[in-house]
Amino acid sequence: PAGLDVDLACSIPMGVAFHHAGLTIDEREIIENAYRANIIRVIVCTSTLSSGVNLPARLVIIRSPLQNGRCIDLSTYLQMVGRAGRKGYDDYAESILICSKKEVNLVQKMFEQQKIKPINSCFFENEKHISFKRALLEIISSGKANTKEQILKYIKSTFFYICINSNKLIIDEQLIINKCLNWLCDNEFIYCIDKENIDNDNNLRYEPTQLALAVINSSINPDDGLKLVVELNKAQRNLCLENDLHLIYLIIPQHLINSMLPTLDWNIFHTVWPTSAVEQHVAHLVGVNGMIVYKKAASLRIEKREYEEKLDGLRYARFFIALILNDLLAEKNMCDIIRKYECTKSFIQQLQQTTATFTCIVQIFAERLSWNNLKQLLNGFQSRLNFGIKQELCELVRISILNACRARQLYSDGFTTIASLANGDVYEIERSIQKAVPFQT
């Protein structure tokens, strides 16, 4: 909707292009296909191209061994130069690593590293044991292990247990199991049944609650599920339906919020702060204060009781994302949204895709908790987010050849449903679609 990047439009005819995370999916596809067809002969790219995209080259030039201020490791280097000389494409290939005199020692140390780092279980990832709790919840919910003895037997069959023994680590797996089971019990994911002796832990049987089944079926981890259930429960008691903003706020995935907070520009946030009473009311309901946004933008002192980064920052980042998506669903011009929030097309596209996917997750989550009213409110949001449209266009965009612009034009000309299109005059439909297509000679 925002059009092709101006620099790309100039460089591609010359056989040169760039590739980075800021490109949209369409732009990446154009570049990758043109490169494979030998239309593009040179790609200037970030290190992200070294993984995930199969674009073989005869010559790979790495302009610096540093990445984010640190020397790359050997596995990353091998992944980058692995783009050169693919079988079936070239008989030979070259790779060049450019480094300054100061960086020569760093590069030499890099080549002395082990080629492959040891692989560890994700159960080691952090003190919160997020993956470990998810694994316990799955095994308990499936009915395969419901006592501590069965759970311990399951853990001893995992890669986690092999890593402990092979690396000779001093880790008490029983302590971790108890810690995670207590957390799951305290937060109402599981409950205990003791049929014989309450003093004997081996007689305790763990069973899943509705919340556990909701988390398992919606494919999220227990920590994110706990945050989601708190937000949804709060919203059920006090939900603003005068516009889409509050519902959008509820369907933003946690990983998007986590990535937004460190890069959140408070000056932009203050500039785009909503002026309408409805949107300000939503901000109040979700606990976002306009005065805090002003103070952060002006670098003024804020009392800890007013705002604490770890506790409150994620809520503000979430509301900022909700404002962007709210403008998108209001069918505001993409270029205007990009200028207003000073973001890239690819960032908005990422918001659309991930939030649309997460909408389905929230619906499944609400359904498993028997919160059917909330589930019904989210119907149609996935299509709306994917296309950036209002509710009335949801039916029309089910037709594969229609995008948001064409659907809006047809709707404006009286073709409001698929049935009206099927029964409409072909020439009138043609004229309507022509209005939505840029003029060409």
C-alpha positions in Angstrom: 0.0 0.0 0.0 2.9 2.4 0.6 4.5 1.6 -2.7 8.0 0.3 -3.7 11.0 1.8 -1.9 12.4 4.7 -3.9 16.0 3.6 -3.6 15.1 0.1 -4.7 13.2 1.4 -7.7 16.5 3.2 -8.8 19.0 0.4 -8.0 17.2 -2.7 -9.3 17.3 -1.7 -13.0 21.1 -1.3 -12.5 21.4 -4.9 -11.2 22.1 -3.8 -7.6 19.8 -4.2 -4.6 19.9 -4.2 -0.8 18.4 -6.6 1.6 17.6 -6.0 5.3 15.0 -6.5 7.9 13.2 -3.2 7.1 11.9 -4.5 3.7 8.4 -5.8 3.3 7.7 -9.4 2.3 6.8 -8.3 -1.2 10.1 -6.3 -1.6 12.1 -9.3 -0.3 10.4 -11.6 -2.8 11.1 -9.3 -5.7 14.8 -9.0 -4.8 15.3 -12.7 -4.2 13.5 -13.8 -7.4 15.4 -11.2 -9.4 18.7 -12.4 -7.9 18.0 -16.0 -8.8 17.1 -14.9 -12.3 20.5 -13.0 -12.7 18.7 -9.7 -13.1 20.3 -8.5 -9.9 24.1 -9.3 -9.8 25.1 -7.6 -6.5 23.2 -7.6 -3.2 24.3 -5.4 -0.3 22.9 -6.9 2.8 22.9 -7.2 6.6 24.1 -10.3 8.4 20.5 -11.5 8.6 20.8 -12.8 5.0 23.4 -15.3 6.2 20.6 -17.5 7.5 17.2 -18.5 6.3 17.5 -17.4 2.6 19.2 -19.6 0.1 20.9 -17.1 -2.3 24.2 -18.7 -3.6 26.9 -16.3 -4.8 30.3 -16.5 -6.5 31.8 -13.9 -4.3 30.9 -13.0 -0.7 32.6 -9.9 0.8 32.3 -9.4 4.6 33.1 -5.7 5.2 33.8 -6.1 8.9 34.2 -9.0 11.4 32.3 -6.9 14.0 28.6 -7.3 14.7 27.0 -5.1 17.3 30.5 -4.0 18.5 31.7 -7.6 18.9 33.6 -10.0 16.7 31.4 -12.6 15.1 31.9 -16.2 16.2 33.2 -18.9 13.8 29.8 -20.6 13.2 28.3 -17.2 12.1 31.3 -16.6 9.8 31.0 -20.1 8.2 27.3 -19.5 7.7 28.1 -16.2 5.9 30.8 -17.6 3.6 28.7 -20.7 3.0 26.7 -18.6 0.5 29.7 -18.7 -1.8 30.1 -21.6 -4.2 27.0 -23.7 -4.0 27.0 -27.1 -5.7 25.3 -26.9 -9.1 25.7 -23.2 -9.5 29.5 -22.5 -9.7 32.7 -24.4 -10.2 34.6 -22.1 -7.8 33.8 -19.2 -5.5 35.6 -16.8 -3.2 35.0 -15.1 0.1 36.8 -12.0 1.4 36.9 -10.8 5.0 37.9 -7.1 5.3 39.4 -6.1 8.7 41.5 -3.3 10.1 44.9 -3.9 11.8 43.3 -3.7 15.2 40.8 -6.4 14.2 43.4 -9.0 13.0 43.9 -10.5 16.4 40.2 -10.8 17.0 39.8 -12.6 13.6 42.7 -15.0 14.5 41.1 -15.9 17.8 37.8 -16.4 16.0 39.4 -19.0 13.7 40.8 -20.8 16.8 37.3 -21.4 18.2 35.6 -24.7 18.1 33.6 -25.1 14.9 30.4 -26.2 16.7 29.3 -25.0 20.0 27.8 -27.7 22.3 24.0 -27.9 22.1 22.1 -27.6 25.4 18.5 -28.2 26.3 16.2 -25.1 26.3 15.3 -26.1 29.9 18.5 -24.3 30.9 17.4 -21.0 29.3 16.7 -18.9 32.4 15.8 -18.9 36.1 12.0 -18.7 35.3 12.2 -22.1 33.7 9.6 -21.1 31.1 10.1 -24.1 28.8 10.4 -26.5 31.7 7.0 -25.3 33.1 5.5 -25.6 29.6 6.8 -29.2 29.3 5.4 -30.2 32.7 2.1 -28.7 31.8 1.9 -30.6 28.6 2.8 -34.0 30.2 0.3 -33.5 33.0 -2.5 -32.3 30.7 -1.9 -35.3 28.4 -2.3 -37.7 31.3 1.0 -39.4 30.6 2.6 -38.3 33.9 0.5 -37.1 36.8 2.5 -38.1 39.9 6.0 -36.8 41.0 7.4 -40.3 40.3 6.0 -40.3 36.8 7.2 -36.7 36.1 10.7 -37.5 37.3 10.8 -40.6 35.0 9.7 -38.3 32.1 12.4 -35.7 32.9 15.1 -38.5 33.0 14.1 -39.4 29.4 14.7 -35.9 28.1 17.7 -34.2 26.5 17.9 -31.9 29.6 18.8 -34.9 31.8 21.4 -36.1 29.3 23.0 -32.7 29.2 23.3 -32.7 33.0 25.1 -36.0 33.1 27.3 -35.4 30.0 28.4 -31.9 31.2 28.7 -33.1 34.8 26.6 -30.3 36.0 25.5 -30.1 39.6 21.8 -29.5 39.2 19.0 -30.9 41.4 16.3 -31.8 38.9 14.0 -32.7 41.7 14.3 -29.2 43.2 13.4 -27.7 39.8 10.5 -30.0 39.4 9.1 -29.0 42.8 9.7 -25.3 42.1 7.8 -25.5 38.8 5.0 -27.6 40.2 4.5 -25.2 43.1 4.4 -22.3 40.6 1.8 -24.1 38.4 -0.3 -24.9 41.5 -0.1 -21.4 42.9 -1.2 -19.9 39.6 -4.1 -22.3 39.1 -2.7 -24.2 36.1 -2.9 -27.5 38.0 -4.4 -28.8 41.2 -3.5 -31.7 43.6 -5.6 -34.8 44.4 -4.5 -36.8 47.4 -6.4 -40.1 47.8 -4.4 -41.8 50.5 -1.9 -40.0 52.7 -1.5 -36.2 52.6 2.0 -36.5 54.1 3.3 -38.6 51.3 4.2 -36.7 48.1 4.1 -39.8 46.0 0.3 -40.1 46.5 -0.3 -36.6 45.1 -1.8 -36.6 41.7 -1.7 -33.5 39.5 -4.6 -32.6 37.2 -4.9 -29.7 34.7 -7.4 -26.9 35.1 -9.3 -25.1 32.3 -6.5 -22.5 32.3 -3.9 -25.2 31.6 -5.9 -26.6 28.7 -6.4 -23.1 27.4 -2.6 -22.5 27.4 -1.9 -25.9 25.8 -4.5 -25.5 23.1 -3.4 -21.9 22.2 0.3 -22.9 22.0 1.6 -20.2 24.4 3.8 -20.6 27.5 2.3 -20.5 31.0 3.9 -17.1 31.9 2.4 -15.4 28.8 -0.9 -17.3 29.5 -1.0 -15.9 33.0 -0.5 -12.3 31.7 -3.2 -12.9 29.0 -5.8 -14.2 31.4 -5.2 -11.3 33.8 -5.8 -8.8 30.9 -8.8 -10.6 29.5 -10.4 -11.0 32.9 -9.9 -7.4 33.6 -11.3 -6.4 30.2 -14.5 -8.6 30.6 -15.5 -6.4 33.6 -14.7 -3.1 32.0 -14.5 -3.2 28.2 -14.9 -0.1 25.9 -16.6 -1.0 22.7 -17.1 2.5 21.3 -14.1 1.9 18.9 -11.6 -0.9 18.2 -8.8 0.4 20.4 -9.5 -1.7 23.5 -10.0 -4.9 21.7 -6.8 -4.3 19.7 -4.9 -3.7 22.9 -5.9 -7.2 24.1 -4.7 -9.1 21.0 -1.1 -7.8 20.8 1.4 -10.7 21.4 3.9 -10.4 24.3 7.0 -10.8 22.2 6.0 -7.7 20.1 5.6 -5.7 23.3 9.0 -6.9 24.6 10.8 -5.8 21.4 9.0 -2.5 21.3 9.8 -1.2 24.8 13.6 -0.7 24.3 13.0 1.2 21.1 9.9 3.2 22.1 10.3 6.9 21.2 8.5 8.8 23.9 8.6 12.0 21.9 6.7 10.3 19.1 4.4 8.7 21.7 3.6 12.2 23.1 3.0 13.6 19.6 0.5 10.9 18.6 -1.2 10.8 22.1 -5.0 10.5 21.3 -7.1 13.6 21.7 -10.5 11.9 21.4 -12.4 11.2 24.7 -13.0 7.6 23.7 -9.4 6.8 23.1 -8.3 8.6 26.3 -10.9 6.6 28.2 -9.4 3.3 26.8 -6.0 4.6 28.0 -7.4 5.1 31.5 -9.0 1.6 31.5 -5.7 -0.1 30.6 -3.7 2.0 33.0 -1.8 4.3 30.7 -1.4 7.9 31.8 -0.9 10.8 29.3 1.0 12.8 31.9 3.6 10.0 32.3 4.1 10.0 28.5 4.6 13.8 28.6 7.1 13.5 31.5 9.1 10.8 29.7 9.1 12.8 26.5 10.3 15.9 28.3 12.8 13.9 30.4 11.2 15.1 33.7 11.6 13.3 37.0 8.9 10.6 37.6 8.2 9.2 41.0 8.6 5.4 41.3 5.0 5.1 42.6 3.8 6.8 39.3 5.9 4.7 36.8 8.3 1.8 37.1 10.0 0.6 33.9 9.8 -3.1 34.6 6.2 -3.1 35.8 4.6 -0.4 33.7 6.8 0.0 30.6 5.3 -3.0 28.8 1.8 -1.6 29.2 2.8 1.7 27.6 4.6 0.0 24.7 1.5 -2.2 24.2 -0.8 0.9 24.0 1.6 2.5 21.5 1.3 -0.5 19.2 -2.5 -0.5 19.7 -2.6 3.1 18.4 -0.7 2.1 15.2 -3.0 -0.8 14.5 -6.1 1.2 15.4 -5.2 3.7 12.7 -4.6 0.8 10.3 -8.0 -0.7 10.9 -9.6 2.7 10.5 -8.3 2.5 6.9 -6.0 5.5 7.2 -3.4 5.9 4.4 -0.4 3.7 4.9 2.0 6.5 4.0 0.4 8.8 6.6 0.7 6.1 9.3 4.4 5.6 8.5 5.0 9.4 8.7 3.0 9.8 11.9 4.7 7.0 13.8 8.1 7.3 12.1 8.2 3.6 11.4 8.9 1.4 8.4 6.5 -0.5 6.1 8.0 -3.8 7.2 7.4 -3.0 10.8 3.7 -2.3 10.2 3.5 -5.5 8.1 5.1 -7.4 11.0 2.5 -5.9 13.4 -0.3 -7.0 11.0 0.8 -10.5 10.6 1.8 -11.4 14.1 -1.2 -9.7 15.7 -3.6 -11.4 13.2 -2.1 -14.8 14.1 -2.3 -14.0 17.8 -5.9 -13.1 17.4 -6.7 -16.7 16.7 -4.7 -17.8 19.7 -6.7 -15.4 22.0 -9.9 -16.7 20.5 -8.9 -20.3 21.2 -7.8 -19.3 24.7 -11.1 -17.6 25.5 -13.1 -20.5 24.1 -11.3 -23.0 26.3 -12.1 -20.8 29.3 -15.7 -20.7 28.2 -15.5 -16.9 27.7 -17.6 -17.1 24.6 -18.8 -13.5 24.6 -15.2 -12.3 24.4 -14.5 -14.8 21.6 -17.4 -13.5 19.6 -16.2 -9.9 19.9 -12.9 -10.9 18.2 -14.6 -12.5 15.2 -13.4 -11.0 11.9 -10.3 -9.3 13.5 -7.9 -11.6 11.8 -9.1 -10.6 8.3 -9.3 -7.0 9.3 -5.7 -7.0 10.5 -4.4 -8.8 7.5 -6.0 -6.4 5.1 -6.2 -3.2 7.2 -9.9 -2.7 6.9 -13.1 -1.9 8.8 -15.6 -4.5 9.7 -18.0 -4.0 6.8 -15.3 -5.1 4.2 -14.6 -8.5 5.8 -17.0 -10.3 3.5 -15.7 -8.8 0.3 -12.0 -9.5 1.0 -12.8 -13.2 1.1 -12.6 -12.9 -2.7 -8.9 -13.6 -3.5 -8.4 -10.9 -6.1 -9.7 -8.1 -3.9 -7.4 -6.1 -1.7 -8.5 -3.4 0.8 -8.5 -0.6 -1.8 -10.6 -2.5 -4.4 -13.0 -3.8 -1.7 -13.6 -0.3 -0.4 -14.3 1.1 -3.9 -16.8 -1.7 -4.6 -18.5 -1.2 -1.2 -18.8 2.6 -1.9 -20.4 1.8 -5.3 -23.1 -0.4 -3.6 -21.5 -3.9 -3.9 -21.6 -4.6 -0.2 -21.7 -8.4 -0.2 -20.5 -11.3 -2.3 -24.1 -11.9 -3.3 -24.5 -8.4 -4.7 -21.3 -8.8 -6.7 -22.6 -12.2 -8.1 -25.9 -10.5 -9.1 -24.3 -7.2 -10.3 -23.8 -5.9 -13.8 -20.3 -6.9 -15.1 -19.6 -3.5 -16.7 -20.5 -1.7 -13.5 -18.2 -3.9 -11.5 -15.5 -3.3 -14.1 -15.9 0.4 -13.8 -15.8 0.3 -10.1 -12.6 -1.8 -10.0 -10.9 0.5 -12.5 -11.4 3.5 -10.1 -9.3 1.6 -7.5 -6.5 0.9 -10.0 -3.8 3.6 -10.7 -4.1 5.0 -14.3 -1.7 3.5 -16.8 -1.1 4.4 -20.4 
